[in-house]
Amino acid sequence: MAATAGERWFRTSDGVRLRYLEAGSGRVVVFVPGWCMPGRIFAPQVEVLSRRWRVVVLDPRGQGGSEVPRDGYEPTRRGQDVRDLLAHLGGGRVVLAGWSLGVLDVLSYADLAGDGRIAGLALIDNSVGEGTPPPPRPSRFFQNLRQRREATVRGFVAGMYRTPQEASYLDGIAREAQRMPVEASIRLLSYPRPREFWRDSLYAVRRPVYYAVTPRLRGQAEAVAQRHPAPVVEVYEGAGHALFVDEAARFNASMEEFLSRRAAWG
């Protein structure tokens, strides 16, 4: 994480102490990471975007440096956690940027709170319930998590990237991704919502949307480009799931453009 990023804390409405990282000043962009990941995975975005924006990166419950509670690993509570964070940060619109499971957490927030505080959404490489669903996760994934979690998580983390990453970096991400109880991590991947819930939550947001995906979600991106009133869609052909790391310069430039020219701050 960039040297200027500060560690901050707030308490959710159900009493859980969550951490976020903050750098820069001005209008606010909030990043929400994916399944079990620490917020520091957005280090390339903090470093660059904080030169012009106030960048806030959430460690969701059970992730990063946040408290690991017994419950709350479901979409309504996670959406409320985002709502609690925005209340803690103060008034004004924000751009919400969710990656992977964070896409669903951001859309859960929108379903709970509407788009009154949203200047824009950045949704990174997860299904939004449009068109043909992506290929299912291998059926043994949950079993592997229960029986050999270490190897399974390390394989998952290594598979997120197409560009070479240092072994120490991958090791740190993989170890942090195992902080929560294994059954909680499985609940996160079993959100009890039909696909249509995510689609309807997205289209209820009338603010601009930036949808950045890898090729497996091309069809959904094309649908969003046709159906949403203010879409920006990009397919990262050669990137892995962590496309904002693999192609950080491109992603940061797209976010700068979105924040500067597309987001509805007024």
C-alpha positions, 0 to 999 in steps of 0.5 A: 500500500502506498506510504501515504495511506492511513489506517482507520477504523469504524464500528458497524451498526451490529458492533463489528470493528472494521478497518479501512485504508485511506489516502489523498483528498477531495472527492471519494472513491471507495474500493471493496475487495473480493472473496476473502481478500485484503483491501491492500490488493488495491495498492496500485490504485491507491498509489495513483488515484490518491494524487487527485482523489480521496481513496478509501479501501475497505477491509470487509468483515473477516478480511484484511485487518478487520475483526473476524465476527461469527456471523454477517457473511451474507449480502444484506449485512455486507451491504449494510457494512458499506452503508455504515462506512459511508455514514462514517465517512460523511456526506456527499456522493462517492464512487463505489468500486467493487471487485469480484464478490465486492461487486455483489456487496456494492449492489447489495448496498444499492439495493438497501440504500438506493443511489442517492449517495452514489456518483458512479459504480465501478464493477470489476469482473463479476457477474451482474446477473445478465445474459448467460451465466458464467461457467460454474465453479468446480463442484469440488471447490467447497470440499477442497476448502474444507479438506485442504484449505491452504493449498486450495486458497494458494491455488486460487490466489495464484490463478488470479493473475496473468502477470508474474507476481513475487512469491512473497506477495502471493504468500501474503495475500494467500495467508490473509485470505484464510483469516476467517473461519472456513465455513464463513468463507464458504457462506460468502460464495453461497449468497442466497440471491437469484441472479435477477436480484443483482441485475435489478439492483444494477439497473435501479442505479441510474448513475454512470457505471464502469463495468470492467471484465475479463473475456468470460463476462463479455456477453454480460458486458455487452448487455450492460452496454445496451441496457444501462443508461450511462455505461462504460464497458471494457474487456481486458482480453489478456488479464486475469481476474485481478485485472486492476493489478495485471493491467494497472496502468490501463485500469487506473487511466480508465478510472481517472477518466470515469471519475473525472468525466463520467461520475455524477458528482453534482 
